[in-house]
Amino acid sequence: MKPGYVYILASKPMGVLYIGVTDDLAKRMEQHRSQSVSSFARKYNCHLLVWFEEFENIHDARAFERQMKKWNRAWKVNRIVEANPTWHDLAQAL
């Protein structure tokens, strides 16, 4: 079974956040950059990959995404800052 990824895109440091899930993170980042997916991310210019986590399978990733979308903003920001304090674009390393 393929791994799954939960990821957070931001419009800028401390800006608008978008949470998504995919089984191919590099491909999904290309789709976001070409603006072919997610009208929300396109509308709010969320294009910086500031956080992601890999899961053994897509089902676990989807479950965590649903859980994370219920979190308040401060929890999401804390998760980003712990792993990426400068909010730099992690997509460049994919």
C-alpha angles and dihedrals in degrees: 000000000000121000120249131220132208111201141180124216122194133197089219136330107311089001133121113325129214122190120203143164131219144157093224113043098182092051092046091052089053089051092051092047091051088046093233095130137047116021089208093058090045094048093050096036094240102171107133114098099217101163141011139165128200121224130193091246141008093251092062090045092052091049091051092046091055090048093047093050087063093055120103118252095256092060091051092047090049090052090053095045093049092057102027112021094174093049090229120169109270093189091082090070095052 
